[in-house]
Every structure is written in structure tokens, then in C-alpha cells.
């Protein structure tokens, strides 16, 4: 599998206010973090899902709270000018980019999914989102339990545990949601950000 083509070749240098940090291309970030699949590191699609939950969720979470989840449970300590610093910068740049897009240009926001032979896969992204969601604690309760259907239902149906919370959504509708999740996850993140924006500004 590869990163979705529209983002795979981007060298991220975003950030609010035009600020940027020396970084690496997304493809290189994904390859280096995935490695052999060990060490607790995760790929870019999962990172992007985590960032979406952190930026759009109901609780403000500092980078020291979510970065360790990407780097083996520890806060990365990278020497200035090193490859490690550029990798960390790439993650931080994507965070800033997502925040800027959701705030100022929501029509341009696109989640980073994996693709293979023309098909998109959202599972990694949803795993990352669930990880970020878990960092927000009880504040997510009203969002996940909203009736008749949570706005993040297209994300919840991908995760077996979160899917169980959609007890008012018929199984047939859950199957349809899962089959079309790649089209509805982006709009769901936008709606979530708009709904929680006021709460975040008060924290």
C-alpha cells in the first residue's frame, strides 16, 4: 500500500502565520516511521487520524501529550539539524496545516488515506483517530453518544469498539457507512471542528 497520491509527494512546510520547519516528504516520513513495523511507530495515515482528533476534538491537547504516541511512547529528543528533527517537524507541520485548513480553508482539508490499486483504505487513519480520541477523556462522551447518529459515525464504524456505540444505527446502515467512509470522513472532521470550536477557545 501507498499513501494517497494527492498527498504522497508533498513536502509539508505549512503552519499558521506562514511559519515552517525543515521537514521531509510525507512518503519518506511514512517509510521511516513504519520501518519493519516494530518499535511502536506508526505510519502517516494513522498519524493524520490522530492529528484530526487532536485538532478537531473537544479538548485542547499540547504536543507533549500526543507526540509520544507516535514515537514509541516517549517524547522525541532530536538534535538540531538531524534527520530525526526533520521527521518530528513533518508531524508538527501536518498538525499546523490541519489546524489552519479546518480554521481558515475547510474546503481544502483532505484526510491522508492509504491506497492500493485504486482503492482507498481508511483503517489506519481510523486507528489514529481513535488513539487521539482516547486522549480527550470524558469530553468525547456527548459527541459519541449523540442521537440519532453522531457526526463522527463514518469514523466510528471503522473501529470495532466505537462501532458498538452506534447501537441505534441499524446494521445495514453501518455497512453502508463503512463502505462509503472514505467519502464522509473528511466532512465529519469538518463538522466536528465547527461543533467543538467554541469549547476549545474557552480552555
N, C-alpha and C positions, 0 to 999 in steps of 0.2 A: 504494500500500500504506500501511497504518497500523500503529501499534503495537497489540498485542493489547489488546482493550478493557478487560480486568480490571486492566491496569496503566497504561493510557494517560492516565487523568485524575488519577493520584496525584501529589500534591505530596510528594516524598520528604523526610522530616525524621527519618529513623531514625538509628541509631548506637548503639553499645554504651553501656550506662550512662545512657541517656536523653539523651546529648549530641546536638545537632543543629547544623546550619549553615544560614544563609539560602540558599534554593535556588529553582529554577524547576520548573514541572511537567515531567513526562517528555516530553510532546508537544512542548513548547517547546524543550527540550534537543535532541530529535531533529531538529526542523526547523532549528534554528540550526547544529547541527554538520554536518548533511548539506549544507545550503546548495545550491550548484549542483553538488555532487559533486567539487569541486576542493579543493586546499589540504591534502590528506592527512587530513582529518577523517573520522570515521566516525559512524554513527548509533547510537542507544541499544541496539538489539538486538545489534550487534557488540560494543559496549562491555560489555553484560551477559555475553556469552560470554567475553570477555577476563577480566572480573572473576571469573567462575566458575572459570576455570583458575587464576587467581592465588590465590584464597581456598582452593580445594579441592585444588590441586596439591601435589606433594611438597616444594616449595621455598618458603621464605618470601621474598617479593619486596616491597621497600619501594615506596611510592607513586612515588618518584623514578625507579624502574625501569620502571613500566608506564604512568604518566600521559603521558609524551611520545609513546607510540604512538597516543594518541587525539588529541593536539594537534599534529599536523604534525611530529612528531619532536623537539619542544622542550618543556622543562618550562614550563608556563604561568605567566606573570607577570601576575597580576591585581591591580588596585588595590582596596583595601578598599572595600566597598560598591558595587562596579561590577557590571554585568551579567556580565562575564567571571568575576568571583569567584563569583557565584551559579551559573554553569554548571559551573565546576570543583567547587564544593561539591556540586552534584547528583550528579556522578560519584562523589565521595568518600562521600556519604551512601549511595548504592546499594551501594558496596563494604562499608560498615559494616553495612548492612541484610542483605546476603547472608551476611556472616560471622556475624551474630547469629542469623539464621534457621537456617543449617546447624548452628550450635553448640547453640542452645537451643530452636528450634522447627522442626525439619526438615520436619514435616508441612505447614508453611505456605510452604515455598520453592516458587517458580514462576519458571522462566526467562521472559525477555521476548522473545517472538517477534513477527514481523510478521504481519499478516493482511490478506486481501483477499477480499471476497465470501464470507466464512465459512470460508475456507481458511487454515491456518497455514503460514508459510514459515520454515524453520529455517536456511537457508543463511547469512544474515548472522550469526546467533548462532554458528554453527559456525566461520565465518571468524575471529571474535573469539576463540573458544576456542583455535583453532589458533595464533593470534598469542601468546596468553598461554602456551600450552604451549611454544612455542619459547623463551620466556624462562627456562624451567626446566632446559634443557640435558639432560644425560645421566640425570638423576634420573627422567625420564619413561620411560626405556627399559624397565625391568621392567613398568611399567604397560601400555605399548602392545604389548608382546610377550608378555603373559600368555597362557597356554593353559588350556583350549581356546579361550577367547574373552575379550578384555579387557573389563572392566566399562564402559569408555567406548566400546565398539563402536558404540552408537547415534549417537555423535557422530562417530566416525571414518568411518563410511560416507558422511557428507555431504561430506567433504573428499577430493578425488581422490587426493592424496598419501598421506594417512593410511589411506585405504581400501586402498591397495596392501599395507599391512602386515597386513591381515586375510587373509593367504594361506591360512589353514586354514579359513576360513569360506566355504562354497560360495556361488557367485554367486546362486543362488536365495534363500539366506538373507540375503545382503546386500541384495537387492532388497526383501525383506520388512522388514528393519531400517530401510531408508531410508524406506519408505512409512509406517512407524509411529514414526519417530524423534521426532516431536513429543510422543508419549506417554511415551517412555522416556528422554529426555534429562534431565529433572528427577531421576528416581530414580537415573540414572547418576551425576549430580553428587553426590547424597547418599551413594551408596556410595563414591565416590572420596574424599570428605571424611572419611568414617569410617575408610577404609583408611589414609589418609596423616596422620591427626591426630597420632598419636604421633611420627612423624618430624618434623613441623613444630614440635612443642613442645620438641624437643631442639635445635633450631637457634638 
